[in-house]
């Protein structure tokens, strides 16, 4: 149902209206033309606020300001989104750093982040190893995020969720320092697979 717009100034065509001033003072019943003259003297508009009342109620106010305030009340607040960061078991360190930088930006905006490691073929045989690797990757975001769902195997992927800390603020110095101190996530070697 479309929003009903208020009539103002010359659009008000009743023989008489009950007028309320901009301060809320009741000015009484008068002809709309007289009320418009008062409103114009004050640099304001005469706006119909209760057309179904008898006589209809009109108020002297700043119509532009009223519409702005009304639109602010009806505009929905931004909701946090779930952003997905997709990885592969063999994602290199540089690519991983880039994806973690994106995750930090999403978390700084207040969005939740889903990490997803896609597995193919034989990679699905060692889901426990990939879950542990994804856990290590997510620990790099401990200064800005809290893990809400630990890595778990779902179909052909391992999925985990994190959301921003209440007072999360992106810090560039820690982000760059973690790149050199952290070891890359490597797939297991043949000797690790056999043990």
DRENTIZA-542407 format. One record per residue: residue number from 1; x, y, z of N, C-alpha, C, O, CB in turn; residue in one letter. Coordinates in steps of 0.02 Angstrom, whole numbers. Glycine has a CB too. Example, Ala and Ser with C-alpha at 12.3 -4.5 7.8 and 13.67 -1.06 7.14 Angstrom:
! residues 2
1	660	-284	390	615	-225	390	660	-165	390	712	-166	423	565	-224	452	A
2	642	-112	354	684	-53	357	645	2	394	670	57	402	704	-30	286	S
//
This chain:
! residues 195
1	42	-59	0	0	0	0	45	62	0	87	70	45	-48	0	61	X
2	37	107	-49	80	166	-52	68	213	7	12	218	33	69	203	-117	X
3	120	247	26	116	294	82	74	355	63	85	384	9	186	315	105	X
4	27	374	106	-15	433	93	25	496	110	50	503	166	-81	430	134	X
5	30	540	62	66	603	72	18	655	101	-41	657	84	98	629	6	X
6	45	696	145	5	748	176	-9	804	126	33	820	84	40	775	239	X
7	-69	834	132	-84	893	91	-56	953	127	-55	956	188	-161	901	79	X
8	-33	1002	88	-6	1062	119	-25	1123	79	-39	1120	20	69	1057	126	X
9	-25	1179	115	-40	1245	87	-101	1245	43	-156	1231	67	20	1271	48	X
10	-95	1261	-23	-152	1269	-67	-190	1203	-80	-246	1205	-105	-130	1298	-133	X
11	-160	1147	-64	-193	1082	-76	-249	1070	-24	-292	1027	-35	-142	1025	-73	X
12	-249	1106	30	-300	1098	82	-362	1136	60	-360	1197	53	-274	1124	152	X
13	-418	1101	49	-478	1131	19	-539	1127	64	-595	1124	39	-493	1099	-47	X
14	-530	1125	129	-587	1123	175	-610	1194	189	-570	1241	185	-567	1086	241	X
15	-675	1203	206	-699	1271	221	-668	1298	286	-659	1359	293	-775	1271	227	X
16	-653	1254	334	-620	1276	395	-578	1219	423	-594	1160	414	-672	1301	447	X
17	-524	1237	458	-478	1188	487	-460	1208	558	-463	1267	576	-414	1181	444	X
18	-442	1160	599	-418	1173	666	-342	1178	661	-309	1132	636	-440	1116	717	X
19	-314	1234	684	-243	1248	673	-204	1242	738	-225	1265	791	-234	1319	643	X
20	-145	1209	732	-98	1203	787	-33	1237	765	-9	1225	709	-85	1128	807	X
21	-4	1279	808	57	1315	790	118	1268	793	112	1211	815	68	1376	837	X
22	176	1294	770	237	1254	769	261	1236	840	299	1189	849	292	1291	732	X
23	239	1274	890	258	1260	959	208	1213	994	219	1195	1052	263	1325	998	X
24	154	1194	960	104	1150	989	44	1187	1018	0	1156	1047	135	1107	1041	X
25	44	1253	1012	-11	1294	1039	-72	1287	994	-66	1291	933	11	1368	1046	X
26	-132	1277	1024	-193	1272	985	-218	1342	967	-233	1383	1010	-248	1232	1024	X
27	-221	1355	901	-241	1421	877	-315	1426	861	-341	1480	850	-201	1439	816	X
28	-349	1368	861	-421	1368	851	-441	1354	779	-400	1336	737	-450	1434	872	X
29	-507	1362	766	-536	1348	700	-533	1411	659	-552	1465	682	-609	1321	705	X
30	-510	1405	596	-507	1462	550	-507	1438	478	-502	1379	464	-444	1505	564	X
31	-513	1484	432	-512	1469	360	-440	1450	341	-393	1480	367	-538	1530	318	X
32	-431	1401	296	-364	1380	278	-321	1438	250	-261	1439	260	-367	1325	227	X
33	-352	1485	214	-315	1541	185	-284	1584	240	-227	1607	234	-360	1584	140	X
34	-321	1595	295	-295	1634	351	-236	1597	385	-187	1628	403	-351	1647	403	X
35	-243	1531	392	-190	1491	422	-128	1491	378	-72	1492	404	-215	1418	435	X
36	-138	1488	311	-80	1491	265	-44	1558	271	18	1560	267	-103	1479	193	X
37	-81	1611	279	-50	1677	286	-6	1680	349	49	1706	348	-104	1733	290	X
38	-31	1651	404	8	1649	466	72	1607	456	126	1627	477	-34	1620	524	X
39	64	1549	422	121	1505	410	173	1540	367	233	1535	381	98	1440	377	X
40	152	1575	314	199	1609	269	236	1665	306	296	1676	293	162	1637	208	X
41	201	1700	350	234	1753	389	291	1725	431	342	1758	442	183	1789	435	X
42	284	1663	453	334	1631	495	385	1592	453	432	1562	480	301	1585	546	X
43	376	1591	387	421	1554	342	411	1479	346	458	1441	336	493	1571	359	X
44	350	1458	361	335	1386	368	277	1366	323	253	1407	283	317	1370	442	X
45	255	1304	328	200	1277	287	142	1258	332	150	1245	392	224	1216	246	X
46	83	1256	301	23	1231	334	14	1159	310	5	1148	250	-41	1276	320	X
47	17	1111	355	15	1040	336	-44	1007	370	-56	1016	430	81	1004	356	X
48	-81	968	330	-139	931	356	-113	869	392	-81	827	362	-188	912	297	X
49	-127	863	457	-103	806	496	-158	756	515	-143	698	527	-68	831	559	X
50	-220	778	517	-276	733	533	-335	750	488	-380	787	510	-295	738	608	X
51	-337	725	426	-391	743	379	-459	714	398	-510	741	376	-372	721	310	X
52	-460	660	437	-524	628	454	-559	661	513	-618	647	525	-512	555	469	X
53	-525	703	549	-557	738	606	-605	791	578	-597	813	521	-503	772	652	X
54	-653	811	618	-700	863	598	-698	919	648	-719	908	704	-772	835	591	X
55	-674	978	633	-643	997	570	-573	966	565	-543	948	616	-639	1074	563	X
56	-545	959	503	-479	930	494	-426	970	532	-431	1031	539	-461	927	419	X
57	-376	935	558	-323	967	597	-263	981	551	-240	937	515	-301	923	658	X
58	-239	1043	554	-180	1064	516	-129	1093	564	-147	1122	615	-199	1115	460	X
59	-66	1085	546	-13	1110	590	34	1154	549	48	1141	491	26	1051	622	X
60	57	1206	581	106	1251	550	175	1223	567	193	1218	626	98	1327	575	X
61	213	1205	515	280	1177	527	322	1180	463	298	1201	411	274	1104	551	X
62	385	1160	469	431	1157	412	421	1089	379	443	1038	406	506	1168	434	X
63	387	1088	321	369	1025	289	430	985	268	431	924	276	325	1039	228	X
64	481	1018	241	542	983	220	575	947	278	597	890	271	591	1032	188	X
65	579	980	335	609	950	394	567	891	418	594	840	440	616	1003	450	X
66	501	898	415	457	844	436	467	782	393	470	726	419	384	867	434	X
67	471	791	327	481	734	282	548	701	294	554	639	292	476	757	208	X
68	599	741	307	666	714	320	665	672	384	692	616	384	717	772	327	X
69	635	697	437	632	660	500	592	596	492	610	544	521	601	704	556	X
70	539	599	453	497	540	442	536	487	402	531	428	417	433	559	405	X
71	574	509	352	613	460	313	668	429	355	685	371	345	643	494	251	X
72	697	467	401	748	439	446	720	385	490	752	335	503	779	495	489	X
73	658	395	513	627	345	557	609	282	519	614	227	547	564	374	590	X
74	589	288	456	567	229	418	623	193	382	614	136	361	515	250	369	X
75	682	225	375	737	192	341	764	137	385	783	149	442	793	243	323	X
76	766	75	359	791	20	400	866	28	413	903	52	370	777	-47	368	X
77	887	7	472	958	9	488	994	-46	450	966	-98	435	969	3	565	X
78	1056	-33	436	1096	-81	398	1105	-144	440	1123	-142	498	1165	-51	379	X
79	1092	-200	408	1100	-264	441	1168	-292	422	1194	-279	368	1044	-314	422	X
80	1196	-331	468	1261	-361	452	1249	-418	402	1200	-454	406	1296	-387	516	X
81	1295	-425	357	1291	-477	307	1340	-532	324	1383	-523	367	1305	-449	236	X
82	1332	-589	291	1380	-643	298	1422	-643	234	1396	-657	180	1345	-712	310	X
83	1486	-629	242	1532	-629	185	1570	-695	186	1589	-719	239	1582	-568	189	X
84	1580	-724	127	1614	-788	121	1684	-780	94	1694	-747	44	1574	-835	77	X
85	1732	-810	128	1801	-812	106	1814	-885	87	1812	-930	130	1853	-786	162	X
86	1827	-898	23	1837	-966	-1	1911	-980	-7	1949	-941	-37	1801	-976	-68	X
87	1932	-1036	20	2002	-1058	18	2006	-1127	-14	1955	-1162	-21	2033	-1058	89	X
88	2066	-1146	-32	2081	-1214	-54	2136	-1240	-8	2172	-1200	21	2102	-1217	-130	X
89	2143	-1305	-1	2196	-1331	42	2266	-1307	22	2310	-1301	65	2195	-1405	42	X
90	2276	-1293	-41	2342	-1273	-64	2347	-1197	-76	2389	-1175	-116	2360	-1310	-128	X
91	2305	-1158	-44	2309	-1085	-50	2376	-1061	-23	2394	-1077	34	2250	-1050	-13	X
92	2412	-1022	-63	2478	-997	-44	2474	-943	10	2420	-915	23	2514	-970	-104	X
93	2531	-929	41	2534	-881	96	2513	-811	74	2476	-778	110	2604	-879	126	X
94	2536	-790	16	2519	-722	-7	2444	-716	-19	2413	-666	1	2558	-704	-71	X
95	2415	-766	-52	2342	-765	-64	2304	-768	2	2252	-736	10	2322	-824	-109	X
96	2330	-807	49	2298	-812	114	2299	-745	150	2249	-725	181	2333	-865	157	X
97	2356	-709	146	2360	-642	177	2309	-594	146	2277	-555	182	2431	-614	170	X
98	2302	-598	80	2253	-555	45	2182	-570	69	2143	-524	82	2257	-565	-31	X
99	2167	-634	76	2100	-653	98	2088	-633	171	2032	-614	189	2089	-729	90	X
100	2139	-637	212	2132	-616	282	2123	-540	286	2088	-515	330	2193	-637	323	X
101	2156	-503	241	2146	-430	239	2074	-413	221	2044	-369	251	2194	-397	187	X
102	2046	-450	173	1975	-440	155	1930	-457	215	1883	-421	229	1955	-485	94	X
103	1946	-511	250	1906	-531	308	1909	-476	361	1858	-462	393	1932	-598	337	X
104	1967	-446	372	1973	-392	421	1929	-332	402	1897	-302	444	2046	-369	427	X
105	1927	-316	337	1885	-261	314	1811	-277	327	1774	-234	351	1896	-247	239	X
106	1791	-338	311	1721	-358	323	1704	-354	397	1651	-329	416	1708	-430	297	X
107	1749	-378	439	1737	-377	511	1735	-306	538	1695	-291	583	1791	-417	548	X
108	1777	-262	511	1777	-192	532	1711	-158	516	1689	-113	552	1836	-154	500	X
109	1679	-179	461	1613	-151	442	1557	-181	484	1500	-156	481	1600	-164	368	X
110	1571	-233	522	1520	-264	563	1489	-326	532	1440	-352	558	1466	-215	578	X
111	1516	-349	476	1489	-409	443	1517	-472	475	1571	-471	505	1505	-408	368	X
112	1480	-526	469	1504	-592	490	1542	-622	432	1528	-606	374	1445	-639	514	X
113	1589	-666	447	1630	-696	394	1626	-772	399	1634	-801	453	1704	-672	399	X
114	1613	-803	341	1613	-876	337	1675	-896	298	1686	-874	242	1547	-903	302	X
115	1715	-939	328	1773	-967	293	1753	-1035	267	1722	-1075	302	1836	-972	340	X
116	1771	-1048	204	1752	-1111	174	1813	-1138	137	1841	-1105	93	1691	-1102	126	X
117	1834	-1199	154	1888	-1233	120	1856	-1286	76	1825	-1333	101	1940	-1265	170	X
118	1863	-1278	10	1834	-1326	-37	1883	-1384	-48	1942	-1373	-60	1817	-1292	-105	X
119	1858	-1444	-42	1899	-1504	-49	1880	-1543	-112	1821	-1547	-130	1893	-1548	13	X
120	1932	-1571	-144	1920	-1613	-203	1957	-1678	-196	2011	-1681	-167	1941	-1576	-268	X
121	1928	-1730	-223	1962	-1795	-228	1991	-1819	-162	1956	-1824	-112	2017	-1791	-278	X
122	2056	-1835	-164	2090	-1863	-105	2095	-1814	-47	2106	-1834	10	2159	-1886	-124	X
123	2087	-1750	-60	2090	-1700	-7	2035	-1714	46	2043	-1695	104	2082	-1629	-35	X
124	1981	-1746	24	1926	-1760	71	1942	-1816	120	1905	-1826	168	1864	-1777	33	X
125	1996	-1852	108	2015	-1906	153	2043	-1880	219	2039	-1915	270	2066	-1952	120	X
126	2070	-1820	220	2102	-1793	281	2066	-1730	305	2098	-1678	315	2176	-1777	267	X
127	2002	-1734	315	1964	-1675	337	1987	-1649	405	1984	-1589	417	1890	-1691	339	X
128	2009	-1694	449	2033	-1672	515	2093	-1626	509	2099	-1578	547	2051	-1733	558	X
129	2138	-1641	462	2197	-1599	451	2177	-1530	425	2204	-1479	448	2246	-1633	402	X
130	2130	-1528	377	2109	-1464	349	2069	-1423	399	2073	-1361	399	2067	-1475	286	X
131	2032	-1457	443	1997	-1421	497	2047	-1387	544	2038	-1329	564	1951	-1469	538	X
132	2101	-1423	561	2152	-1395	605	2187	-1336	571	2201	-1285	603	2204	-1449	625	X
133	2201	-1343	506	2234	-1288	469	2189	-1226	466	2213	-1170	474	2252	-1311	397	X
134	2124	-1236	454	2077	-1180	452	2072	-1147	521	2066	-1086	525	2007	-1203	428	X
135	2075	-1186	573	2075	-1158	641	2135	-1112	652	2128	-1058	681	2075	-1215	694	X
136	2193	-1133	628	2254	-1092	634	2247	-1027	595	2267	-974	618	2316	-1131	610	X
137	2218	-1032	536	2207	-972	495	2161	-923	530	2174	-863	531	2178	-991	426	X
138	2107	-948	560	2059	-905	593	2088	-874	657	2067	-820	677	1996	-944	609	X
139	2136	-908	688	2167	-880	748	2207	-816	732	2219	-776	777	2214	-933	780	X
140	2226	-806	670	2260	-745	650	2215	-683	656	2239	-627	658	2286	-751	578	X
141	2149	-695	659	2101	-640	664	2077	-631	736	2029	-595	748	2042	-653	619	X
142	2111	-662	784	2089	-660	854	2085	-590	882	2046	-577	929	2135	-701	897	X
143	2124	-542	855	2122	-474	881	2061	-435	859	2045	-384	889	2184	-436	860	X
144	2026	-458	806	1967	-422	782	1904	-464	779	1850	-438	766	1981	-394	714	X
145	1910	-530	790	1852	-573	781	1849	-627	835	1899	-644	866	1852	-605	712	X
146	1790	-653	843	1779	-710	887	1748	-766	844	1704	-754	804	1733	-692	948	X
147	1773	-827	853	1748	-884	814	1682	-906	844	1678	-924	903	1800	-943	813	X
148	1630	-904	803	1564	-924	827	1548	-996	809	1506	-1028	842	1510	-878	799	X
149	1580	-1023	757	1571	-1093	739	1639	-1120	719	1670	-1096	671	1519	-1103	681	X
150	1663	-1169	755	1728	-1200	740	1724	-1235	672	1670	-1253	650	1748	-1249	796	X
151	1782	-1245	640	1782	-1279	575	1751	-1349	580	1767	-1388	625	1853	-1285	547	X
152	1706	-1363	534	1676	-1430	531	1664	-1449	459	1656	-1407	415	1609	-1432	572	X
153	1663	-1514	448	1656	-1542	381	1582	-1542	360	1540	-1570	395	1685	-1613	377	X
154	1567	-1511	303	1499	-1509	276	1502	-1525	202	1521	-1482	162	1465	-1439	289	X
155	1485	-1585	183	1486	-1604	113	1557	-1604	85	1600	-1640	110	1442	-1558	73	X
156	1568	-1564	33	1634	-1560	2	1675	-1501	26	1722	-1480	-7	1627	-1557	-73	X
157	1656	-1474	84	1691	-1415	109	1696	-1418	184	1660	-1456	218	1655	-1351	87	X
158	1741	-1377	210	1747	-1367	282	1727	-1294	294	1753	-1249	261	1821	-1383	309	X
159	1682	-1284	340	1654	-1217	351	1664	-1196	423	1659	-1236	469	1579	-1216	333	X
160	1678	-1131	431	1683	-1101	498	1658	-1029	494	1662	-997	441	1758	-1104	524	X
161	1633	-1004	550	1606	-936	553	1641	-896	607	1661	-922	659	1530	-937	565	X
162	1649	-831	594	1673	-785	646	1635	-719	638	1612	-702	584	1750	-774	642	X
163	1631	-683	693	1599	-617	691	1641	-568	729	1683	-587	770	1527	-621	721	X
164	1631	-503	716	1675	-453	746	1668	-449	821	1615	-461	850	1661	-385	716	X
165	1724	-432	853	1722	-416	925	1681	-352	933	1675	-314	886	1793	-408	955	X
166	1655	-341	991	1614	-281	1003	1653	-217	993	1626	-167	969	1584	-282	1072	X
167	1717	-217	1011	1758	-158	1003	1816	-171	955	1873	-152	967	1786	-134	1070	X
168	1800	-205	899	1851	-222	850	1872	-160	811	1829	-123	786	1827	-276	802	X
169	1937	-149	805	1963	-94	766	2022	-122	725	2067	-152	754	1985	-34	811	X
170	2021	-112	659	2076	-138	619	2142	-104	635	2146	-43	638	2059	-131	545	X
171	2193	-145	644	2260	-118	657	2307	-144	604	2316	-204	596	2285	-138	728	X
172	2336	-98	567	2379	-117	512	2446	-144	535	2475	-187	501	2390	-59	466	X
173	2471	-120	592	2537	-142	615	2537	-216	632	2585	-251	615	2559	-101	675	X
174	2484	-241	664	2480	-312	681	2471	-353	619	2499	-408	613	2424	-325	731	X
175	2432	-329	572	2417	-366	511	2481	-379	472	2491	-435	448	2367	-328	467	X
176	2525	-329	465	2587	-337	428	2636	-379	467	2674	-418	437	2618	-269	412	X
177	2636	-373	533	2682	-413	573	2665	-486	572	2709	-528	576	2681	-388	643	X
178	2601	-503	566	2581	-573	566	2600	-607	501	2607	-668	500	2507	-579	577	X
179	2609	-569	447	2626	-599	383	2695	-632	385	2704	-686	357	2623	-547	327	X
180	2742	-600	418	2809	-627	420	2818	-680	474	2860	-724	467	2859	-571	430	X
181	2779	-675	528	2789	-721	584	2752	-787	575	2772	-837	604	2768	-688	648	X
182	2699	-788	537	2659	-848	529	2687	-891	473	2710	-865	422	2587	-831	515	X
183	2684	-957	481	2706	-1003	429	2648	-1016	382	2591	-1015	404	2734	-1069	459	X
184	2662	-1030	318	2607	-1043	272	2573	-1109	288	2603	-1153	319	2634	-1044	200	X
185	2511	-1116	266	2474	-1177	276	2492	-1224	220	2473	-1212	162	2396	-1164	279	X
186	2530	-1276	236	2552	-1323	184	2514	-1388	190	2493	-1408	244	2628	-1336	191	X
187	2504	-1422	133	2472	-1487	135	2520	-1537	167	2581	-1525	167	2450	-1511	64	X
188	2496	-1592	194	2540	-1640	226	2586	-1674	176	2568	-1684	118	2499	-1693	263	X
189	2645	-1690	199	2693	-1724	156	2678	-1799	157	2635	-1821	196	2766	-1710	178	X
190	2712	-1838	116	2701	-1909	113	2715	-1943	180	2680	-1990	199	2744	-1940	58	X
191	2767	-1920	216	2784	-1951	280	2730	-1936	332	2716	-1979	375	2851	-1927	305	X
192	2700	-1876	330	2647	-1860	378	2584	-1900	363	2548	-1920	409	2631	-1785	376	X
193	2571	-1913	297	2511	-1951	280	2516	-2023	304	2466	-2052	325	2501	-1950	204	X
194	2575	-2052	301	2583	-2122	320	2582	-2133	395	2566	-2188	418	2648	-2150	291	X
195	2598	-2081	434	2600	-2090	507	2533	-2082	539	2527	-2088	600	2648	-2042	538	X
//
